[in-house]
Amino acid sequence: MSTITLLTRAGSHEVSIELNQSIVALAKKNNVVWGHACQRGVCAQCRTHVLEGAEYLNEVTPEEKLRLRKAERTEGYRLGCQTKIVSSGTVKVAHRPY
């Protein structure tokens, strides 16, 4: 079974992956606090650092290109509301708001 590890200030949470679900949606479904407000890629409260498994995620969205600097994206930062798991594998992400 493929899993995603969600790292927050409250600790580490390992949950089952559901394809085509965003990081924010998975966190909410599993009662993991993952800051977010707009869920449209504008507020960046859900800024996420992909630590492992980027190859299992969707491509960077236009919203992420507008909100995150190129240097941030190069370092592995994404927006949790825009980042979806598109194939099975082990993924590890950390909530890193500004």
C-alpha positions as CSV (number, residue, x, y, z in Angstrom):
1,M,0.0,0.0,0.0
2,S,1.3,3.4,-0.9
3,T,1.4,6.0,1.9
4,I,2.1,9.7,2.3
5,T,3.8,11.0,5.4
6,L,2.5,14.5,6.4
7,L,4.9,16.3,8.7
8,T,3.5,19.1,10.8
9,R,4.4,21.0,13.9
10,A,2.3,18.5,15.8
11,G,4.3,15.6,14.5
12,S,4.4,13.0,11.7
13,H,1.2,11.4,10.3
14,E,1.3,8.5,7.9
15,V,-1.9,8.0,5.8
16,S,-3.0,6.0,2.8
17,I,-2.7,7.6,-0.5
18,E,-5.8,8.3,-2.5
19,L,-5.1,9.1,-6.1
20,N,-6.0,12.6,-7.5
21,Q,-6.5,14.0,-4.0
22,S,-4.6,17.1,-3.0
23,I,-2.4,17.2,0.1
24,V,-4.9,19.5,1.8
25,A,-7.8,17.2,1.0
26,L,-5.9,14.1,2.4
27,A,-4.9,16.0,5.5
28,K,-8.5,17.2,6.1
29,K,-9.9,13.7,5.6
30,N,-7.4,12.3,8.1
31,N,-7.8,15.0,10.7
32,V,-4.3,16.4,10.2
33,V,-4.0,20.1,10.7
34,W,-2.6,21.6,7.4
35,G,-3.1,25.3,7.3
36,H,-5.1,26.5,4.3
37,A,-7.7,29.2,3.6
38,C,-8.5,29.7,-0.1
39,Q,-7.8,26.3,-1.6
40,R,-7.3,28.1,-5.0
41,G,-3.5,28.7,-4.8
42,V,-3.7,32.3,-3.8
43,C,-3.0,32.5,0.0
44,A,-0.1,30.1,0.2
45,Q,-1.0,29.1,3.8
46,C,-0.7,25.5,2.6
47,R,2.9,25.9,1.4
48,T,4.4,22.4,1.3
49,H,7.9,21.1,1.0
50,V,8.1,17.9,-0.9
51,L,10.8,15.8,0.7
52,E,10.3,12.5,-1.1
53,G,8.2,11.2,-4.0
54,A,7.9,14.2,-6.2
55,E,7.7,11.8,-9.2
56,Y,4.3,10.6,-7.9
57,L,2.8,14.1,-7.9
58,N,1.1,16.2,-10.6
59,E,3.1,18.8,-12.5
60,V,3.4,22.3,-11.0
61,T,0.2,24.2,-11.7
62,P,-0.2,27.7,-13.2
63,E,-1.4,28.9,-9.8
64,E,1.8,27.6,-8.2
65,K,3.9,29.4,-10.8
66,L,2.1,32.6,-10.0
67,R,2.4,32.3,-6.2
68,L,5.7,30.6,-5.6
69,R,9.1,32.0,-6.8
70,K,11.0,29.9,-9.2
71,A,13.7,29.3,-6.6
72,E,11.1,27.9,-4.2
73,R,9.8,25.5,-6.8
74,T,13.3,24.4,-7.6
75,E,13.9,23.7,-3.9
76,G,10.8,21.4,-3.9
77,Y,8.1,23.8,-2.5
78,R,4.5,23.4,-3.7
79,L,1.1,24.5,-2.7
80,G,-0.8,21.7,-0.8
81,C,-4.1,22.7,-2.3
82,Q,-2.7,22.3,-5.8
83,T,-0.5,19.3,-5.3
84,K,-2.2,16.0,-6.1
85,I,-0.9,12.4,-6.0
86,V,-1.3,11.0,-9.5
87,S,0.4,7.6,-9.1
88,S,1.2,5.1,-6.3
89,G,4.4,5.4,-4.4
90,T,5.8,6.7,-1.1
91,V,5.5,10.4,-0.6
92,K,6.8,12.6,2.2
93,V,5.8,16.2,2.6
94,A,6.2,18.9,5.3
95,H,3.9,21.8,5.9
96,R,6.1,24.9,5.6
97,P,4.0,28.1,5.7
98,Y,5.7,31.5,5.4
